[in-house]
């Protein structure tokens, strides 16, 4: 049987499995007993990837079918400091799994979009789960969090999602926020106002925020950056999701 190598971002882990992405996403979020679970974001890696930090070959050897012939669903290789040791070039398709086990593939891009907003909202998903408002566009935020010597808090690698701000980008304090299903609107308004009125470039909204969020709130996409570069996985529009991925879209909004 084919063996797959997955980088899980929610939660951060490196996993070997005999399940292809769609089946793995269902198993990873729902489980064998079909109980509702949480969202998951994972990336299929080049199965030939190896690094001395990980005991991948041993995990591959342990990933064998059960006695009844059923495929082995998961063998965990690592659950700590995973993202920082995986090169961007071995990362393939990213999958968004709903808590009902439906999976949406997103393809990798390197042409980072150019945006012209006043403010941005980022949910960091690995290795930390901080919710941050910023005046940095996605590429500048990556540089600030991984390369800027003036930043006292930095990471060797970071995965983050750009979330929608809608009208709050124009008027943080007074614009209606009915279209945003966030439970942190007052804190978000305060953070954006601070960015406008002070010389700071980032402002924490929630230092321990849950990484699970409505997928419909993803703006441009999901970004993964390290010391060598930045890639992103662009989110599909609501119109395209409704037209071409209706089952996943309905599951994501249930």
SVG drawing of the C-alpha trace seen along z (x, -y; Angstrom):
<svg xmlns="http://www.w3.org/2000/svg" viewBox="-25 -58 45 69">
<polyline fill="none" stroke="black" stroke-width="0.4" points="0.0,0.0 1.1,-3.6 2.4,-5.5 1.7,-9.2 3.6,-11.7 1.5,-14.6 2.4,-17.8 -0.5,-18.6 -0.8,-22.3 -3.9,-21.9 -2.4,-20.4 1.3,-20.6 2.5,-17.1 4.3,-14.9 2.3,-11.7 2.7,-8.7 -0.5,-7.1 -1.8,-4.7 -4.9,-6.8 -5.0,-9.2 -5.8,-12.8 -9.6,-12.7 -9.8,-9.6 -7.1,-10.9 -9.0,-14.2 -12.2,-12.3 -10.4,-10.0 -8.3,-12.9 -11.3,-15.1 -14.2,-12.6 -12.5,-9.4 -13.7,-5.8 -16.8,-6.4 -18.1,-9.3 -18.3,-11.7 -18.0,-15.4 -14.5,-16.7 -12.5,-19.8 -11.2,-21.2 -7.8,-20.2 -5.4,-21.7 -2.7,-19.4 -0.3,-19.3 0.8,-16.3 4.6,-16.2 7.0,-14.5 7.1,-11.0 10.8,-10.9 11.5,-13.7 13.9,-12.9 15.6,-14.9 17.8,-13.7 15.5,-15.5 12.7,-13.0 12.6,-9.2 10.7,-8.9 12.1,-5.6 11.2,-3.9 7.6,-5.3 7.4,-4.1 8.4,-0.6 5.7,-0.6 3.1,-1.8 1.9,1.7 -1.6,3.0 -3.6,4.6 -3.9,8.3 -7.3,8.1 -5.8,6.1 -7.1,2.7 -4.7,-0.2 -2.8,-1.7 -4.3,-5.1 -1.6,-6.9 1.8,-6.6 3.0,-9.8 6.6,-10.8 6.7,-14.0 4.5,-16.5 7.0,-19.1 9.1,-21.6 7.9,-20.1 7.3,-23.0 10.7,-24.5 12.5,-21.5 10.4,-21.0 11.6,-22.7 8.9,-24.7 9.8,-22.8 8.6,-19.4 5.2,-20.8 2.5,-19.9 -1.3,-20.4 -2.8,-21.7 -6.2,-20.4 -8.8,-22.2 -10.9,-19.6 -14.2,-20.6 -15.3,-19.1 -17.6,-16.8 -14.7,-15.3 -15.1,-17.0 -11.8,-18.0 -10.9,-20.9 -7.6,-20.9 -5.7,-24.2 -2.7,-24.4 0.7,-26.0 1.7,-29.4 4.8,-31.5 3.5,-34.7 2.4,-36.4 -0.5,-38.8 0.0,-42.5 -2.5,-44.2 -3.2,-47.8 -5.1,-47.7 -4.6,-49.8 -4.9,-46.8 -4.6,-43.0 -5.7,-40.3 -3.7,-37.1 -4.4,-33.9 -1.1,-32.2 -1.7,-28.4 1.8,-26.9 3.9,-26.8 1.8,-29.2 -1.9,-30.2 -1.8,-34.0 -4.4,-36.3 -2.6,-39.4 -3.7,-42.7 -1.1,-44.4 -0.3,-47.1 2.0,-44.6 0.8,-42.9 1.4,-39.1 4.9,-39.1 6.0,-41.9 4.5,-40.1 6.5,-37.0 9.7,-39.0 8.9,-40.7 8.2,-37.4 11.2,-35.5 14.0,-37.9 13.6,-41.4 16.4,-41.9 14.3,-44.6 11.5,-42.1 12.2,-40.5 9.9,-37.6 10.8,-35.7 10.3,-32.2 12.3,-29.9 9.1,-29.1 5.5,-30.3 2.1,-29.3 -0.7,-31.9 -4.1,-32.6 -5.2,-36.0 -8.7,-36.6 -11.2,-39.1 -11.7,-42.5 -14.3,-43.9 -15.3,-47.4 -13.2,-47.5 -10.2,-48.1 -11.7,-51.5 -13.2,-52.5 -12.2,-50.2 -14.3,-51.9 -17.5,-52.6 -17.9,-50.4 -20.6,-47.7 -19.2,-44.2 -22.3,-42.1 -20.7,-40.2 -17.8,-39.0 -18.7,-36.0 -16.0,-36.8 -16.5,-36.7 -13.7,-39.2 -15.0,-42.3 -14.5,-44.7 -10.9,-43.6 -10.3,-43.7 -11.7,-47.3 -9.4,-48.3 -6.3,-46.7 -7.0,-48.3 -7.5,-51.7 -4.2,-51.3 -2.4,-50.6 -4.0,-53.7 -3.1,-56.0 0.3,-54.7 3.6,-53.9 3.4,-50.2 3.0,-47.8 1.5,-44.8 -1.0,-44.5 -2.1,-41.3 -5.8,-40.6 -5.8,-37.3 -2.6,-35.5 -4.2,-32.1 -6.9,-32.2 -8.4,-29.0 -7.0,-28.1 -10.4,-26.8 -12.2,-29.5 -15.0,-29.7 -13.4,-28.9 -15.5,-31.6 -13.5,-34.2 -10.3,-33.3 -9.3,-36.3 -6.4,-35.7 -5.3,-32.4 -2.9,-30.5 0.8,-31.4 3.8,-29.4 7.2,-31.1 10.6,-30.2 14.1,-31.5 14.3,-30.5 11.1,-32.0 7.3,-32.2 4.6,-30.3 0.9,-30.6 -2.3,-28.6 -4.9,-31.0 -8.4,-30.5 -11.1,-30.0 -13.9,-32.6 -17.3,-31.9 -18.8,-31.8 -16.3,-29.1 -16.8,-27.1 -20.5,-27.2 -20.3,-26.2 -17.5,-23.6 -17.2,-22.4 -20.8,-22.7 -20.6,-19.7 -17.5,-21.0 -18.8,-24.6 -22.1,-23.4 -20.2,-21.4 -17.9,-24.3 -20.9,-26.5 -22.9,-24.0"/>
</svg>
